[in-house]
Amino acid sequence: MSTLIDYQKFLAERTGLMRASEIRELLKITEGKKVISFAGGLPDPQVFPKAELAEIARDVILERGDKALQYSPTKGVTEFRVTLLNYMKKKGIAVRSDDDVIVTTGSQQALDIVGRTMINPQDVIIVELPTYLAALNAFRLYRPTLVGIPIDDNGMKTDMLEEEVKKLVSNGKRVKFIYTIPVAHNPAGVTLSIERKKHLIEIASQYDILIIEDDPYSYFVYDEGVDITPLKTLDKEGRVVYLSTLSKILAPGLRIGWILGNKTLIDVFERAKQSSDLHTSTLSQFIAIESIRRGVVDRTVERAKMVYKKKRDAMLEALEKYMVKGAWWSKPIGGLFLMLRLPSTEIDTKKLLPEAIEAGVAFVPGASFFADGSGWNTMRLNFSYPKLEEIEEGIRILSEIVKKKLKQA
Ligand SMILES: Cc1ncc(COP(=O)(O)O)c(C=O)c1O
């Protein structure tokens, strides 16, 4: 319906910071086309424990429906928070009491709550270069100064972090928090070594900085001998605010995430959440309690690990076989993604995407993962969602496009 109303003038200024994802727009072109997509971050639906979840949902509604279908506390259903504490203990994370836990509507809401309650305009926030795109978007709304620290195969380069923090401090700046995905990073799939984990905690302690640890992927580590210790386990001072989610280990549609941290912070997060959605779906929380209790989550993780390891290996093999010389790609030890860097800085992967889609393959251009706007010649490739048999063909097509482009550059 056409309208004469200028809606723009009714909107708050901050909506100008809520950028529509250009990538989403670009990827819309894939709709209705036969495209092998390495673009999303979706779990493989064959991993969802559909029959078990159907049974649990039925039991929960019929047997505990009076509670499961009702409103519930903003912090989360107490029984679920206690279940989470015990689940976290298995990962070596000891939380003092359920007062130190809040259930969120996915980790994405946790990121928004952190941004909303902690960032004043111009506060310095440190992130990895690259980092999770939607965390950058969530934080940007509160106008921080984002400072990026490069990563390598062992995660964030903490020596560079230390230099940067020293420089900022000597310029009279205070760093508020460091946002990190230490294990099985998104988008790179790399993991912070134990030495660097300790170094990171030391730096935070020395300069009185909080750490926001985002951990959706440490459950999906495919190789032996990799250190998957969450930073939270090394936290003696209550400096680490730990975020996790059932999205990748059970089902993202349930929208269940959580934050572990000191009660003082959790209480503030609770107030922020209250005005946003009152509470996370009670029904989802009851389903989650039973899924953890009945071992469905553990079994899903084991199944997913087998499926994703094969897919990761297929992608790495195909890259080895087809990708042009001089390209670099991360070797993910876990998670769902890898990062590919093309040998020429002349190639803007955002411009390459429409051509790739036309040829039958999609990816996410890398620049949006870089807080400093670099990374033009990188892309993120997801290996969990495409079918195993599509992966080699997708990488072959992508490599052909890159070769063609390099000849032109
Ligand atoms: C690093 C990271 N943090 C947070 C999220 C958000 O997850 P959810 O809101 O589904 O829990 C994702 C999802 O892909 C992610 O990769």
The ligand as a MOL file (V3000), in Angstrom:
LIG
                    3D

  0  0  0     0  0            999 V3000
M  V30 BEGIN CTAB
M  V30 COUNTS 16 16 0 0 0
M  V30 BEGIN ATOM
M  V30 1 C 29.7330 -16.6590 18.5010 0
M  V30 2 C 28.2460 -16.6730 18.5730 0
M  V30 3 N 27.6370 -16.0600 19.5970 0
M  V30 4 C 26.3080 -16.0440 19.6920 0
M  V30 5 C 25.5080 -16.6550 18.7540 0
M  V30 6 C 24.0090 -16.5480 18.8970 0
M  V30 7 O 23.4670 -17.7730 19.1420 0
M  V30 8 P 21.9850 -17.9930 19.6740 0
M  V30 9 O 21.3210 -16.6640 19.8200 0
M  V30 10 O 21.3260 -18.8620 18.6690 0
M  V30 11 O 22.1640 -18.6710 20.9970 0
M  V30 12 C 26.0900 -17.3060 17.6600 0
M  V30 13 C 25.2570 -17.9310 16.6240 0
M  V30 14 O 25.6730 -18.3560 15.5870 0
M  V30 15 C 27.5070 -17.3140 17.5710 0
M  V30 16 O 28.1290 -17.8980 16.5500 0
M  V30 END ATOM
M  V30 BEGIN BOND
M  V30 1 1 1 2
M  V30 2 1 2 3
M  V30 3 2 2 15
M  V30 4 2 3 4
M  V30 5 1 4 5
M  V30 6 1 5 6
M  V30 7 2 5 12
M  V30 8 1 6 7
M  V30 9 1 7 8
M  V30 10 2 8 9
M  V30 11 1 8 10
M  V30 12 1 8 11
M  V30 13 1 12 13
M  V30 14 1 12 15
M  V30 15 2 13 14
M  V30 16 1 15 16
M  V30 END BOND
M  V30 END CTAB
M  END
